[in-house]
Amino acid sequence: MDIIKVDTLPFMKTAWEIQGKSVVNLPDIGIINLVLQPGESVPSHKTPVDVLFQIVEGEGTVTVGEESAVVTVGDIVVSPAHIPHALEASQGTEFSVYVMKVPNTKKTAIKAPNDQA
């Protein structure tokens, strides 16, 4: 069993200059914890895989396709593959989101010990 202590993971800067932590990097799933400061945003973009956004702190707006919604702690938003999506932190709050890509799009993903593929 692996236990990941997210609070102890180092921050990195994403391509959009947002703070993030690589949480899980396996072939079947990639999880990044993005931490947006008040007013920061990830611009609209598409991914070739399904993406789930789980809100773990604060409040912000998630846009998927033509729809936008204000989301808070505990909410999960599904963004299907090839549909544009974006994130924006509300003013006055840090917005922490787990971004889960299924399957993982990173070429650096490591194989799990029991993977046969």
Sequence and secondary structure as in RCSB ss.txt:
>XXXX:A:sequence
MDIIKVDTLPFMKTAWEIQGKSVVNLPDIGIINLVLQPGESVPSHKTPVDVLFQIVEGEGTVTVGEESAVVTVGD
IVVSPAHIPHALEASQGTEFSVYVMKVPNTKKTAIKAPNDQA
>XXXX:A:secstr
     GGGS  EE TTS EEEEEEE SS EEEEEEE TT EEEEE  SSEEEEEEEESEEEEEETTEEEEEETT 
EEEE TTS EEEEE TTS EEEEEEEES   TT    TT   
